[in-house]
Amino acid sequence: MHSLNVFGVNYFARATDHMVEIINQIQRLIDFGFAYETDNGVYFEIDKFPEFGKLSNRKIEDLETHREVVQADKKSPNDFALWKIKDDDFVWDSPWGKGRHGWHIEDTAITEHYFGPQYDIHGGGLDLIFPHHEAEIAQMEAVSGCQPMVNYWLHTGFLNVYGEKMSKSLKNFITIRELLEDYDADVFRFFVLSAHYRSPIDFSKELLNQSESTLNSLRNFYSLLDCEECDEESNYDKLLTLKENFFKAMDDDFHTPKAIASIFRFIGDSKEDFDNLNNCDIFAIKSLFDDISDIFGIDFNKKETSSSNKELLDIIADIRSNLRKEKQYELYDKIRDDLVELGYKISD
């Protein structure tokens, strides 16, 4: 992840280190009348929170249970577990018996502990909106009386592989480590930014190669921005248009595809003016592109990358192998010598 220029949060809170907070929040939900105890645990009573479903735009009366097993002692099939009484190796003591907490309560107990009842940003995949994030909202707003729990929800789309959701069960799973064996990290980052974060994105070698080619075009343009530092402001109208369009797109819910389109529109439109631009104009263009590079987390000041090199070398290796079988040693050696001259290390 670090090679993709993705750096983790500064602290990863473990649920098992916050059992006191989890049990305390469950108890308060019971005290405030939003949860009830049964023989096998504690459940949140959805009917006591009429706004349940407001994030996913579902109404309580329209909900069908999303659970295959409905416990007879639950007041409603959709009531979800806050604490389940269990008899196995992974249990904790609680006022309701030995057991462990439900899936949803750990998140709100931990965030309340560190952020309070309200905070700005909550992320997650689209598949977590219901029931997980709905349950979080119900728990936190019920126990605190504060609304909204979160000001901004950022839900990411799925990564598909040739039209199907990437998953281990479908055996179409690829790891970041495997990906980086064939592609530059910036290429994958650019590929992801080429789609809106809430949209599904289809993973394929063809699309990655296309992203690589597009990124190389951007880097080629950046390499032309050879200039000295200049303190004067540039009034180059096409640059001002780019700046306006780029940040307008980014302000529109991080619409990176629009932002990227504005960059290439500028590159195309500025070609006819380039020879007539003065040093300060070019410096202003370079400064804006440096800012964009920082925002995207992609290094524009890199030489072209090519994922096709490995495939090409594999083809050359096969050709040399066949030449050796056919005892064409002179051509076999010449290919090796030429590759060595190009900077490749060949070991036969």
C-alpha positions as YAML, in Angstrom:
chain: A
units: angstrom
residues:
- id: 1
  name: MET
  ca: [0.00, 0.00, 0.00]
- id: 2
  name: HIS
  ca: [2.88, 2.37, 0.72]
- id: 3
  name: SER
  ca: [4.23, 1.72, -2.78]
- id: 4
  name: LEU
  ca: [0.83, 2.92, -4.08]
- id: 5
  name: ASN
  ca: [1.34, 6.11, -2.04]
- id: 6
  name: VAL
  ca: [-1.46, 5.04, 0.28]
- id: 7
  name: PHE
  ca: [-0.59, 5.57, 3.92]
- id: 8
  name: GLY
  ca: [-2.63, 4.17, 6.79]
- id: 9
  name: VAL
  ca: [-4.33, 6.08, 9.55]
- id: 10
  name: ASN
  ca: [-2.20, 6.96, 12.56]
- id: 11
  name: TYR
  ca: [-3.94, 4.53, 14.90]
- id: 12
  name: PHE
  ca: [-5.72, 1.21, 14.44]
- id: 13
  name: ALA
  ca: [-8.08, 0.59, 17.35]
- id: 14
  name: ARG
  ca: [-8.73, -3.04, 18.26]
- id: 15
  name: ALA
  ca: [-12.24, -3.98, 19.34]
- id: 16
  name: THR
  ca: [-10.80, -6.36, 21.92]
- id: 17
  name: ASP
  ca: [-9.10, -3.39, 23.63]
- id: 18
  name: HIS
  ca: [-12.42, -1.55, 23.95]
- id: 19
  name: MET
  ca: [-14.75, -4.06, 25.58]
- id: 20
  name: VAL
  ca: [-15.47, -1.60, 28.42]
- id: 21
  name: GLU
  ca: [-16.69, 1.02, 25.93]
- id: 22
  name: ILE
  ca: [-18.70, -1.55, 23.98]
- id: 23
  name: ILE
  ca: [-20.48, -2.90, 27.07]
- id: 24
  name: ASN
  ca: [-21.08, 0.63, 28.33]
- id: 25
  name: GLN
  ca: [-22.74, 1.73, 25.07]
- id: 26
  name: ILE
  ca: [-24.97, -1.37, 25.02]
- id: 27
  name: GLN
  ca: [-26.05, -0.69, 28.60]
- id: 28
  name: ARG
  ca: [-26.96, 2.91, 27.78]
- id: 29
  name: LEU
  ca: [-29.02, 1.75, 24.78]
- id: 30
  name: ILE
  ca: [-30.93, -0.56, 27.12]
- id: 31
  name: ASP
  ca: [-31.38, 2.24, 29.71]
- id: 32
  name: PHE
  ca: [-32.70, 4.63, 27.03]
- id: 33
  name: GLY
  ca: [-35.20, 2.04, 25.79]
- id: 34
  name: PHE
  ca: [-33.62, 1.32, 22.39]
- id: 35
  name: ALA
  ca: [-32.41, -2.21, 23.21]
- id: 36
  name: TYR
  ca: [-33.77, -5.22, 25.06]
- id: 37
  name: GLU
  ca: [-32.36, -8.35, 26.66]
- id: 38
  name: THR
  ca: [-33.31, -11.92, 25.66]
- id: 39
  name: ASP
  ca: [-32.19, -15.37, 26.74]
- id: 40
  name: ASN
  ca: [-29.46, -15.39, 24.10]
- id: 41
  name: GLY
  ca: [-28.27, -11.78, 24.20]
- id: 42
  name: VAL
  ca: [-29.16, -8.14, 23.65]
- id: 43
  name: TYR
  ca: [-30.83, -6.69, 20.54]
- id: 44
  name: PHE
  ca: [-31.38, -3.21, 19.14]
- id: 45
  name: GLU
  ca: [-35.11, -2.60, 18.63]
- id: 46
  name: ILE
  ca: [-35.38, -1.07, 15.17]
- id: 47
  name: ASP
  ca: [-38.99, 0.09, 15.66]
- id: 48
  name: LYS
  ca: [-37.76, 2.45, 18.40]
- id: 49
  name: PHE
  ca: [-35.63, 4.30, 15.83]
- id: 50
  name: PRO
  ca: [-38.08, 5.47, 13.10]
- id: 51
  name: GLU
  ca: [-35.30, 6.94, 10.94]
- id: 52
  name: PHE
  ca: [-33.65, 3.57, 10.42]
- id: 53
  name: GLY
  ca: [-32.93, 3.28, 6.71]
- id: 54
  name: LYS
  ca: [-32.40, 6.98, 6.01]
- id: 55
  name: LEU
  ca: [-28.91, 6.48, 4.57]
- id: 56
  name: SER
  ca: [-30.00, 3.74, 2.14]
- id: 57
  name: ASN
  ca: [-33.45, 5.30, 1.59]
- id: 58
  name: ARG
  ca: [-35.27, 2.24, 2.92]
- id: 59
  name: LYS
  ca: [-38.31, 2.38, 5.16]
- id: 60
  name: ILE
  ca: [-38.71, 0.11, 8.16]
- id: 61
  name: GLU
  ca: [-42.10, -1.14, 7.02]
- id: 62
  name: ASP
  ca: [-40.65, -2.07, 3.63]
- id: 63
  name: LEU
  ca: [-37.71, -3.96, 5.03]
- id: 64
  name: GLU
  ca: [-37.48, -7.70, 4.70]
- id: 65
  name: THR
  ca: [-35.16, -9.46, 7.05]
- id: 66
  name: HIS
  ca: [-31.62, -9.73, 5.74]
- id: 67
  name: ARG
  ca: [-30.95, -12.65, 8.03]
- id: 68
  name: GLU
  ca: [-31.55, -16.28, 7.19]
- id: 69
  name: VAL
  ca: [-32.19, -17.30, 10.81]
- id: 70
  name: VAL
  ca: [-34.81, -15.43, 12.84]
- id: 71
  name: GLN
  ca: [-34.65, -15.98, 16.59]
- id: 72
  name: ALA
  ca: [-38.08, -16.55, 18.16]
- id: 73
  name: ASP
  ca: [-37.34, -14.23, 21.10]
- id: 74
  name: LYS
  ca: [-36.62, -11.21, 18.90]
- id: 75
  name: LYS
  ca: [-39.35, -8.57, 18.75]
- id: 76
  name: SER
  ca: [-38.74, -8.04, 15.04]
- id: 77
  name: PRO
  ca: [-36.85, -10.10, 12.46]
- id: 78
  name: ASN
  ca: [-34.75, -7.03, 11.65]
- id: 79
  name: ASP
  ca: [-33.62, -6.33, 15.20]
- id: 80
  name: PHE
  ca: [-29.87, -6.80, 15.24]
- id: 81
  name: ALA
  ca: [-27.57, -8.19, 17.90]
- id: 82
  name: LEU
  ca: [-25.61, -5.95, 20.25]
- id: 83
  name: TRP
  ca: [-24.41, -8.83, 22.43]
- id: 84
  name: LYS
  ca: [-24.65, -12.58, 21.84]
- id: 85
  name: ILE
  ca: [-24.31, -15.07, 24.67]
- id: 86
  name: LYS
  ca: [-21.79, -17.69, 23.57]
- id: 87
  name: ASP
  ca: [-20.09, -20.72, 25.04]
- id: 88
  name: ASP
  ca: [-16.72, -21.02, 23.33]
- id: 89
  name: ASP
  ca: [-13.12, -19.85, 23.68]
- id: 90
  name: PHE
  ca: [-13.65, -16.25, 22.58]
- id: 91
  name: VAL
  ca: [-15.97, -14.70, 25.14]
- id: 92
  name: TRP
  ca: [-15.97, -11.81, 27.59]
- id: 93
  name: ASP
  ca: [-17.88, -11.18, 30.80]
- id: 94
  name: SER
  ca: [-20.87, -8.83, 30.60]
- id: 95
  name: PRO
  ca: [-23.99, -7.97, 32.65]
- id: 96
  name: TRP
  ca: [-25.95, -10.24, 30.28]
- id: 97
  name: GLY
  ca: [-23.68, -13.28, 30.46]
- id: 98
  name: LYS
  ca: [-20.45, -14.45, 28.84]
- id: 99
  name: GLY
  ca: [-20.36, -13.79, 25.14]
- id: 100
  name: ARG
  ca: [-19.19, -11.28, 22.58]
- id: 101
  name: HIS
  ca: [-20.49, -8.16, 20.93]
- id: 102
  name: GLY
  ca: [-22.30, -7.80, 17.60]
- id: 103
  name: TRP
  ca: [-20.68, -6.56, 14.44]
- id: 104
  name: HIS
  ca: [-22.07, -3.01, 14.47]
- id: 105
  name: ILE
  ca: [-21.64, -1.93, 18.09]
- id: 106
  name: GLU
  ca: [-17.84, -2.11, 18.11]
- id: 107
  name: ASP
  ca: [-17.61, 0.70, 15.53]
- id: 108
  name: THR
  ca: [-19.80, 3.22, 17.33]
- id: 109
  name: ALA
  ca: [-18.31, 2.42, 20.73]
- id: 110
  name: ILE
  ca: [-14.79, 3.00, 19.42]
- id: 111
  name: THR
  ca: [-15.62, 6.15, 17.43]
- id: 112
  name: GLU
  ca: [-17.55, 7.64, 20.34]
- id: 113
  name: HIS
  ca: [-14.52, 7.04, 22.54]
- id: 114
  name: TYR
  ca: [-12.08, 8.82, 20.21]
- id: 115
  name: PHE
  ca: [-14.23, 11.29, 18.25]
- id: 116
  name: GLY
  ca: [-17.32, 11.84, 20.35]
- id: 117
  name: PRO
  ca: [-20.85, 11.29, 19.05]
- id: 118
  name: GLN
  ca: [-20.32, 13.31, 15.82]
- id: 119
  name: TYR
  ca: [-17.50, 13.50, 13.31]
- id: 120
  name: ASP
  ca: [-16.90, 14.51, 9.71]
- id: 121
  name: ILE
  ca: [-16.03, 11.57, 7.45]
- id: 122
  name: HIS
  ca: [-16.95, 7.89, 7.43]
- id: 123
  name: GLY
  ca: [-15.75, 5.66, 4.59]
- id: 124
  name: GLY
  ca: [-16.52, 2.17, 3.37]
- id: 125
  name: GLY
  ca: [-17.66, 0.10, 0.42]
- id: 126
  name: LEU
  ca: [-21.12, 0.46, -1.10]
- id: 127
  name: ASP
  ca: [-22.04, -2.96, 0.30]
- id: 128
  name: LEU
  ca: [-21.70, -1.64, 3.87]
- id: 129
  name: ILE
  ca: [-24.46, 0.98, 3.59]
- id: 130
  name: PHE
  ca: [-27.07, -1.59, 4.60]
- id: 131
  name: PRO
  ca: [-27.18, -2.98, 7.17]
- id: 132
  name: HIS
  ca: [-23.85, -2.00, 8.76]
- id: 133
  name: HIS
  ca: [-23.82, 1.78, 8.39]
- id: 134
  name: GLU
  ca: [-27.57, 2.04, 9.02]
- id: 135
  name: ALA
  ca: [-27.03, 0.15, 12.27]
- id: 136
  name: GLU
  ca: [-24.15, 2.45, 13.24]
- id: 137
  name: ILE
  ca: [-26.32, 5.53, 12.69]
- id: 138
  name: ALA
  ca: [-29.18, 4.04, 14.74]
- id: 139
  name: GLN
  ca: [-26.89, 3.10, 17.64]
- id: 140
  name: MET
  ca: [-24.94, 6.35, 17.84]
- id: 141
  name: GLU
  ca: [-27.82, 8.77, 17.30]
- id: 142
  name: ALA
  ca: [-30.03, 6.81, 19.70]
- id: 143
  name: VAL
  ca: [-27.46, 6.74, 22.49]
- id: 144
  name: SER
  ca: [-26.26, 10.35, 22.05]
- id: 145
  name: GLY
  ca: [-29.36, 12.20, 20.88]
- id: 146
  name: CYS
  ca: [-27.13, 14.05, 18.38]
- id: 147
  name: GLN
  ca: [-27.74, 14.18, 14.62]
- id: 148
  name: PRO
  ca: [-26.14, 13.52, 12.24]
- id: 149
  name: MET
  ca: [-23.58, 11.01, 13.43]
- id: 150
  name: VAL
  ca: [-21.47, 11.73, 10.33]
- id: 151
  name: ASN
  ca: [-21.40, 14.79, 8.06]
- id: 152
  name: TYR
  ca: [-19.97, 13.07, 4.97]
- id: 153
  name: TRP
  ca: [-20.30, 9.46, 3.86]
- id: 154
  name: LEU
  ca: [-17.78, 8.28, 1.25]
- id: 155
  name: HIS
  ca: [-18.81, 4.92, -0.21]
- id: 156
  name: THR
  ca: [-16.52, 3.35, -2.78]
- id: 157
  name: GLY
  ca: [-17.60, 1.27, -5.78]
- id: 158
  name: PHE
  ca: [-16.51, -2.29, -6.40]
- id: 159
  name: LEU
  ca: [-13.42, -3.37, -8.29]
- id: 160
  name: ASN
  ca: [-14.59, -5.80, -10.96]
- id: 161
  name: VAL
  ca: [-12.43, -8.17, -12.99]
- id: 162
  name: TYR
  ca: [-13.65, -8.51, -16.56]
- id: 163
  name: GLY
  ca: [-17.18, -7.59, -15.46]
- id: 164
  name: GLU
  ca: [-17.35, -9.71, -12.28]
- id: 165
  name: LYS
  ca: [-16.77, -8.52, -8.72]
- id: 166
  name: MET
  ca: [-13.28, -9.42, -7.54]
- id: 167
  name: SER
  ca: [-13.53, -12.16, -4.92]
- id: 168
  name: LYS
  ca: [-11.57, -15.15, -3.71]
- id: 169
  name: SER
  ca: [-14.59, -17.41, -4.23]
- id: 170
  name: LEU
  ca: [-14.64, -16.62, -7.96]
- id: 171
  name: LYS
  ca: [-10.87, -17.14, -8.13]
- id: 172
  name: ASN
  ca: [-10.45, -13.83, -9.98]
- id: 173
  name: PHE
  ca: [-8.50, -12.30, -7.12]
- id: 174
  name: ILE
  ca: [-5.23, -10.40, -7.62]
- id: 175
  name: THR
  ca: [-3.10, -8.91, -4.85]
- id: 176
  name: ILE
  ca: [-1.31, -5.57, -4.92]
- id: 177
  name: ARG
  ca: [2.03, -7.41, -4.74]
- id: 178
  name: GLU
  ca: [1.17, -9.46, -7.82]
- id: 179
  name: LEU
  ca: [-0.01, -6.37, -9.67]
- id: 180
  name: LEU
  ca: [3.20, -4.46, -8.95]
- id: 181
  name: GLU
  ca: [5.28, -7.23, -10.49]
- id: 182
  name: ASP
  ca: [4.01, -6.08, -13.89]
- id: 183
  name: TYR
  ca: [2.89, -2.47, -13.43]
- id: 184
  name: ASP
  ca: [4.29, 0.73, -12.00]
- id: 185
  name: ALA
  ca: [2.42, 1.73, -8.82]
- id: 186
  name: ASP
  ca: [1.51, 5.13, -10.30]
- id: 187
  name: VAL
  ca: [-0.16, 3.40, -13.24]
- id: 188
  name: PHE
  ca: [-2.59, 1.57, -10.96]
- id: 189
  name: ARG
  ca: [-3.23, 4.72, -8.96]
- id: 190
  name: PHE
  ca: [-3.97, 6.63, -12.18]
- id: 191
  name: PHE
  ca: [-6.22, 3.76, -13.33]
- id: 192
  name: VAL
  ca: [-8.26, 4.04, -10.13]
- id: 193
  name: LEU
  ca: [-8.50, 7.83, -10.39]
- id: 194
  name: SER
  ca: [-9.82, 7.48, -13.93]
- id: 195
  name: ALA
  ca: [-13.17, 6.36, -12.47]
- id: 196
  name: HIS
  ca: [-15.27, 8.14, -9.87]
- id: 197
  name: TYR
  ca: [-14.69, 6.64, -6.44]
- id: 198
  name: ARG
  ca: [-18.38, 5.72, -6.06]
- id: 199
  name: SER
  ca: [-18.52, 3.98, -9.44]
- id: 200
  name: PRO
  ca: [-17.56, 0.37, -10.14]
- id: 201
  name: ILE
  ca: [-14.30, 0.00, -12.02]
- id: 202
  name: ASP
  ca: [-13.44, -2.89, -14.30]
- id: 203
  name: PHE
  ca: [-9.96, -4.33, -13.93]
- id: 204
  name: SER
  ca: [-8.25, -5.69, -17.02]
- id: 205
  name: LYS
  ca: [-4.76, -5.66, -18.49]
- id: 206
  name: GLU
  ca: [-6.10, -3.77, -21.49]
- id: 207
  name: LEU
  ca: [-7.44, -0.96, -19.30]
- id: 208
  name: LEU
  ca: [-4.26, -0.87, -17.23]
- id: 209
  name: ASN
  ca: [-2.19, -0.60, -20.42]
- id: 210
  name: GLN
  ca: [-4.44, 2.21, -21.57]
- id: 211
  name: SER
  ca: [-3.95, 4.01, -18.23]
- id: 212
  name: GLU
  ca: [-0.21, 3.53, -18.57]
- id: 213
  name: SER
  ca: [-0.24, 5.06, -22.05]
- id: 214
  name: THR
  ca: [-2.36, 8.00, -20.88]
- id: 215
  name: LEU
  ca: [-0.14, 8.65, -17.87]
- id: 216
  name: ASN
  ca: [2.95, 8.51, -20.10]
- id: 217
  name: SER
  ca: [1.38, 11.17, -22.33]
- id: 218
  name: LEU
  ca: [0.90, 13.38, -19.30]
- id: 219
  name: ARG
  ca: [4.49, 12.79, -18.20]
- id: 220
  name: ASN
  ca: [5.77, 13.58, -21.69]
- id: 221
  name: PHE
  ca: [4.00, 16.93, -21.56]
- id: 222
  name: TYR
  ca: [5.38, 17.63, -18.09]
- id: 223
  name: SER
  ca: [8.91, 16.91, -19.33]
- id: 224
  name: LEU
  ca: [8.51, 19.79, -21.82]
- id: 225
  name: LEU
  ca: [7.99, 22.30, -18.99]
- id: 226
  name: ASP
  ca: [11.64, 23.34, -18.85]
- id: 227
  name: CYS
  ca: [11.80, 26.78, -17.24]
- id: 228
  name: GLU
  ca: [13.36, 28.97, -14.57]
- id: 229
  name: GLU
  ca: [11.55, 30.12, -11.44]
- id: 230
  name: CYS
  ca: [9.41, 33.22, -11.96]
- id: 231
  name: ASP
  ca: [7.69, 35.45, -9.39]
- id: 232
  name: GLU
  ca: [5.30, 37.06, -11.86]
- id: 233
  name: GLU
  ca: [1.76, 35.77, -12.25]
- id: 234
  name: SER
  ca: [0.73, 34.31, -15.57]
- id: 235
  name: ASN
  ca: [-2.39, 35.54, -17.36]
- id: 236
  name: TYR
  ca: [-2.39, 32.69, -19.86]
- id: 237
  name: ASP
  ca: [-6.13, 32.25, -20.35]
- id: 238
  name: LYS
  ca: [-6.08, 28.51, -21.07]
- id: 239
  name: LEU
  ca: [-4.14, 27.88, -17.86]
- id: 240
  name: LEU
  ca: [-6.69, 29.88, -15.86]
- id: 241
  name: THR
  ca: [-9.45, 27.80, -17.47]
- id: 242
  name: LEU
  ca: [-7.65, 24.58, -16.54]
- id: 243
  name: LYS
  ca: [-7.27, 25.69, -12.93]
- id: 244
  name: GLU
  ca: [-10.95, 26.61, -12.70]
- id: 245
  name: ASN
  ca: [-12.17, 23.39, -14.34]
- id: 246
  name: PHE
  ca: [-9.83, 21.12, -12.39]
- id: 247
  name: PHE
  ca: [-10.81, 22.39, -8.96]
- id: 248
  name: LYS
  ca: [-14.48, 22.62, -9.92]
- id: 249
  name: ALA
  ca: [-14.34, 18.90, -10.78]
- id: 250
  name: MET
  ca: [-12.53, 18.01, -7.56]
- id: 251
  name: ASP
  ca: [-15.04, 20.04, -5.54]
- id: 252
  name: ASP
  ca: [-17.81, 18.02, -7.19]
- id: 253
  name: ASP
  ca: [-17.52, 15.02, -4.86]
- id: 254
  name: PHE
  ca: [-13.91, 14.33, -5.95]
- id: 255
  name: HIS
  ca: [-14.88, 13.83, -9.60]
- id: 256
  name: THR
  ca: [-11.41, 12.73, -10.71]
- id: 257
  name: PRO
  ca: [-12.44, 11.62, -14.24]
- id: 258
  name: LYS
  ca: [-13.64, 15.16, -15.00]
- id: 259
  name: ALA
  ca: [-10.48, 16.59, -13.45]
- id: 260
  name: ILE
  ca: [-8.28, 14.35, -15.61]
- id: 261
  name: ALA
  ca: [-10.29, 15.27, -18.71]
- id: 262
  name: SER
  ca: [-9.68, 18.96, -18.02]
- id: 263
  name: ILE
  ca: [-5.92, 18.31, -17.90]
- id: 264
  name: PHE
  ca: [-5.82, 16.61, -21.29]
- id: 265
  name: ARG
  ca: [-8.13, 19.21, -22.77]
- id: 266
  name: PHE
  ca: [-5.58, 21.81, -21.68]
- id: 267
  name: ILE
  ca: [-2.65, 19.80, -23.08]
- id: 268
  name: GLY
  ca: [-4.39, 19.54, -26.45]
- id: 269
  name: ASP
  ca: [-5.49, 23.20, -26.53]
- id: 270
  name: SER
  ca: [-2.11, 24.62, -25.46]
- id: 271
  name: LYS
  ca: [-0.02, 22.85, -28.12]
- id: 272
  name: GLU
  ca: [-0.57, 25.59, -30.69]
- id: 273
  name: ASP
  ca: [0.52, 28.27, -28.18]
- id: 274
  name: PHE
  ca: [3.45, 26.48, -26.62]
- id: 275
  name: ASP
  ca: [6.25, 27.95, -28.74]
- id: 276
  name: ASN
  ca: [5.00, 31.47, -28.00]
- id: 277
  name: LEU
  ca: [4.68, 31.12, -24.22]
- id: 278
  name: ASN
  ca: [7.17, 33.03, -22.10]
- id: 279
  name: ASN
  ca: [9.16, 31.60, -19.19]
- id: 280
  name: CYS
  ca: [6.67, 32.83, -16.57]
- id: 281
  name: ASP
  ca: [3.76, 31.17, -18.39]
- id: 282
  name: ILE
  ca: [5.60, 27.85, -18.53]
- id: 283
  name: PHE
  ca: [6.62, 28.16, -14.88]
- id: 284
  name: ALA
  ca: [2.95, 28.77, -13.94]
- id: 285
  name: ILE
  ca: [1.89, 25.69, -15.92]
- id: 286
  name: LYS
  ca: [4.58, 23.62, -14.20]
- id: 287
  name: SER
  ca: [3.53, 24.91, -10.77]
- id: 288
  name: LEU
  ca: [-0.09, 23.96, -11.35]
- id: 289
  name: PHE
  ca: [0.92, 20.52, -12.62]
- id: 290
  name: ASP
  ca: [3.09, 20.09, -9.50]
- id: 291
  name: ASP
  ca: [0.04, 20.89, -7.37]
- id: 292
  name: ILE
  ca: [-2.06, 18.39, -9.32]
- id: 293
  name: SER
  ca: [0.68, 15.80, -8.94]
- id: 294
  name: ASP
  ca: [0.56, 16.27, -5.15]
- id: 295
  name: ILE
  ca: [-3.25, 16.11, -5.08]
- id: 296
  name: PHE
  ca: [-3.36, 12.92, -7.14]
- id: 297
  name: GLY
  ca: [-0.39, 11.42, -5.32]
- id: 298
  name: ILE
  ca: [1.24, 10.58, -8.67]
- id: 299
  name: ASP
  ca: [4.76, 11.56, -9.65]
- id: 300
  name: PHE
  ca: [4.61, 13.33, -13.03]
- id: 301
  name: ASN
  ca: [8.37, 13.83, -13.04]
- id: 302
  name: LYS
  ca: [9.09, 10.21, -13.96]
- id: 303
  name: LYS
  ca: [10.29, 8.68, -17.16]
- id: 304
  name: GLU
  ca: [7.82, 6.64, -19.16]
- id: 305
  name: THR
  ca: [6.98, 3.26, -17.71]
- id: 306
  name: SER
  ca: [6.12, 0.19, -19.70]
- id: 307
  name: SER
  ca: [4.47, -2.96, -18.42]
- id: 308
  name: SER
  ca: [5.01, -4.47, -21.86]
- id: 309
  name: ASN
  ca: [8.75, -4.83, -21.21]
- id: 310
  name: LYS
  ca: [8.31, -8.03, -19.21]
- id: 311
  name: GLU
  ca: [6.04, -9.58, -21.85]
- id: 312
  name: LEU
  ca: [8.49, -8.55, -24.58]
- id: 313
  name: LEU
  ca: [11.43, -10.07, -22.72]
- id: 314
  name: ASP
  ca: [9.46, -13.30, -22.23]
- id: 315
  name: ILE
  ca: [8.92, -13.46, -26.00]
- id: 316
  name: ILE
  ca: [12.63, -12.84, -26.64]
- id: 317
  name: ALA
  ca: [13.54, -15.54, -24.12]
- id: 318
  name: ASP
  ca: [11.29, -18.03, -25.96]
- id: 319
  name: ILE
  ca: [12.89, -17.11, -29.29]
- id: 320
  name: ARG
  ca: [16.39, -17.62, -27.88]
- id: 321
  name: SER
  ca: [15.33, -20.94, -26.39]
- id: 322
  name: ASN
  ca: [14.14, -22.12, -29.82]
- id: 323
  name: LEU
  ca: [17.32, -20.83, -31.46]
- id: 324
  name: ARG
  ca: [19.37, -22.85, -29.00]
- id: 325
  name: LYS
  ca: [17.35, -26.00, -29.70]
- id: 326
  name: GLU
  ca: [17.97, -25.47, -33.41]
- id: 327
  name: LYS
  ca: [21.68, -24.87, -32.66]
- id: 328
  name: GLN
  ca: [21.63, -21.37, -34.14]
- id: 329
  name: TYR
  ca: [24.18, -20.24, -31.57]
- id: 330
  name: GLU
  ca: [25.46, -17.22, -33.47]
- id: 331
  name: LEU
  ca: [22.05, -15.49, -33.51]
- id: 332
  name: TYR
  ca: [21.36, -16.78, -30.01]
- id: 333
  name: ASP
  ca: [24.49, -15.02, -28.71]
- id: 334
  name: LYS
  ca: [23.93, -11.87, -30.76]
- id: 335
  name: ILE
  ca: [20.49, -11.31, -29.18]
- id: 336
  name: ARG
  ca: [22.06, -11.76, -25.76]
- id: 337
  name: ASP
  ca: [24.87, -9.29, -26.55]
- id: 338
  name: ASP
  ca: [22.43, -6.71, -27.90]
- id: 339
  name: LEU
  ca: [20.28, -6.96, -24.77]
- id: 340
  name: VAL
  ca: [23.33, -6.60, -22.52]
- id: 341
  name: GLU
  ca: [24.31, -3.51, -24.50]
- id: 342
  name: LEU
  ca: [20.84, -2.08, -23.80]
- id: 343
  name: GLY
  ca: [21.42, -2.54, -20.08]
- id: 344
  name: TYR
  ca: [19.73, -5.90, -19.45]
- id: 345
  name: LYS
  ca: [21.46, -8.56, -17.41]
- id: 346
  name: ILE
  ca: [21.19, -11.92, -19.19]
- id: 347
  name: SER
  ca: [22.01, -15.17, -17.43]
- id: 348
  name: ASP
  ca: [22.04, -18.34, -19.56]
...
